[in-house]
């Protein structure tokens, strides 16, 4: 399992995006997202999206969060639609079994319907 606290995934090293070591520190509490490294590799292979990019969707203040009740039997899950640091509109599925350390399950490019809903709410 991989853990990273910074928005770019540097995990304590210098931030890839801003060059700063405190990229998220001044914004409030740091959320540590976790994920399975094999699951991330599969996601990158199938969809071209790594989970460092996926977690940046949670920083989008215009994001849309939808409870994923269909897949939430064992743990609460959400589907989040938002724009990543690479400026791509993504859907990210996150599990909240441990609210202090949400787990990214999957991510993909938002289909047209979700992109349109996101854009409609931005106006």
N, C-alpha and C positions, 0 to 999 in steps of 0.2 A: 504494500500500500504506500502511496506517495502522498506527502503532505506539503503544502506550500501556503505561506501567509501573505506573500506580496502579490499585487495585482498582475504582475508580469511573470510570476513563476520563478523569480530568482532565488526565493527562499532564504533571504538573509544576505545574499551577495548583492552586488550593485545592480540596481533595477535596469532592465533592458530598455524600458520605455523612456524614463525620465533621467536616467543616470544617477538618481538619488538613492540613498539607502533608506529613506523614510517616505517612500512613495505613497503609502497608505496611512502612515502614522498620524498625520495631522487631520485626517478625515474622521477619526473616531476609532471605536474598537475594531480590531482586526479579526476577520472571520477566517478560520483555517479550513479550507475545503480539502477533502480527501477524495481519493479515487483509487481504483485497482489499476495498476500499471498495465496488466494484460488487456483489460477492458479498454483502456485508453489507446493502446496500440491497435486494437481491432477497430476502434472508432476512427483513428487516423487513416488506417488502411481502407476502410469502407466509405468514409465520408469526408476525409481530408481535414478534420477538425480535431486539434488536440485540446485537452481539458484546461490548459492554461488560458487559451483563448476563450473556451466555454465559460470559465468562471468570471471572466471580465463582463459578461452579460449582466451579472448581478450588480455591477456598479452603474449600470445605465439607469438614471433616475426616471426615465420614461418606460422602463420595462413593464411588461404585463405578466403577472403571476397567476396561474390557474391551478387550483388543487387537482391532482391526478388521482381521482377517486377510483378509477378503474383498476389501477395497479397499486393501491395503497392498503392492501389487506394487512400486511405485516408491519408497515411503517408509513408515516406520512410522506407524501411526495408532491412536488410541484413541477409544472411545466412553465418555464420562464421564456418569454419571447422578448428579445432586445437586441441591441447592436453591440458587437464586440469591439475590442480595441483595434481590430483589423477592419472595422467599418462594415462588417457583414451582419445581416439580420439572421439570428440563430434561434433555435428552440433548444433549451437545455433542461434535461430532466434531473432533478436533485432529490435525494432522499434525506429525511430529517430524523432518522432514528436517534441520533445524538444531536440535539439542537446547537450545541457548542461547536460541532464539527460536521457540517453538512457534507454529504457524499455525492459527487457527480456521477451519474449513471450513464448518460448518453447525451450527445449533442449532434444536431444536423442543421443544415441551412433551412431557414423558414420557408415553407411553401407559399405560394402566392396569396392564399387566403389569410394566413397569419401575418404576412408582410403588410397586406392591405389593412388589417385590423390595427396593427402597430402604427401605421402611417395615419389612419383615421384618428387615433387617440392623440397623436402628436399635434394635431391642428388646434 
